[in-house]
Amino acid sequence: MTSGLRKTHLLIWLVLAMLLPVLLFFAVKNLAVFQSNSAHNSPVEISEGNVLKVQENDMVKASLFKNHIELILKSALQNPSSVVYAMDEKGNKLNVIGQLTAAGIYSFDINKLPKGIIITDTIKNEDITKFTF
């Protein structure tokens, strides 16, 4: 290495040594780990209004409203790819309403009232549970 390369190399390392702590500070500052939970509201709240129908089993509670369906997933499902389908009068799947991932409250907008819903594991292609309204 020539003396010019050594000086450039030293200068680059000095700039990096000063710049990295500043960048790490700003990266850690933006993490949500250090924020208090009381400052944030729940992203999904339980709907209030006119419930048309309610069905419940040991895994899911389904509430049918005029323009949306609310599902309360009581515990995490064993299936990682659970999809909610609308059901017709004969019990056939019509269209996809939404996807369930973890335990929590899910609210899906609907255009018309389905006769029921089917929660299906799309990887194994098997029905997990079915509700009729």
URHUHU-V431486 format. One record per residue. N is the residue number from 1. OMEGA is omega in degrees with one decimal (* if undefined). Layout:
N&OMEGA, N&OMEGA
//
This chain:
1&177.9, 2&-177.7, 3&177.0, 4&177.7, 5&178.6, 6&179.2, 7&177.9, 8&179.1, 9&178.6, 10&179.8, 11&178.8, 12&180.0, 13&177.3, 14&177.2, 15&178.0, 16&-179.4, 17&178.3, 18&-174.7, 19&-177.0, 20&177.8, 21&178.6, 22&178.9, 23&177.3, 24&178.0, 25&-179.0, 26&177.7, 27&180.0, 28&-179.6, 29&-178.0, 30&178.1, 31&-179.8, 32&-176.8, 33&-173.9, 34&179.6, 35&-179.0, 36&-179.6, 37&-177.2, 38&-178.9, 39&-176.5, 40&173.5, 41&176.4, 42&-177.8, 43&179.1, 44&178.5, 45&179.1, 46&-177.8, 47&173.7, 48&-178.7, 49&-177.9, 50&176.9, 51&179.6, 52&179.5, 53&175.7, 54&174.4, 55&-177.4, 56&169.1, 57&-175.0, 58&-179.5, 59&-168.2, 60&168.1, 61&-177.6, 62&177.2, 63&-179.1, 64&176.4, 65&-177.1, 66&-176.3, 67&175.6, 68&176.0, 69&178.0, 70&178.3, 71&174.7, 72&179.5, 73&-172.0, 74&176.9, 75&-178.4, 76&178.1, 77&177.9, 78&-175.4, 79&-176.5, 80&-175.6, 81&-178.3, 82&-177.7, 83&179.3, 84&178.3, 85&169.4, 86&-176.5, 87&176.8, 88&-177.0, 89&-177.0, 90&-179.5, 91&179.3, 92&177.3, 93&178.5, 94&-177.8, 95&-179.1, 96&176.5, 97&-179.1, 98&-178.4, 99&177.4, 100&-179.3, 101&-176.8, 102&177.4, 103&-179.5, 104&-177.9, 105&179.9, 106&177.4, 107&-177.9, 108&176.1, 109&178.0, 110&178.4, 111&176.8, 112&-175.7, 113&176.7, 114&175.7, 115&179.3, 116&176.0, 117&175.8, 118&174.0, 119&-171.1, 120&169.4, 121&-174.0, 122&178.5, 123&179.7, 124&-179.6, 125&177.3, 126&179.8, 127&178.2, 128&177.3, 129&-176.3, 130&176.5, 131&172.2, 132&-178.6, 133&*
//
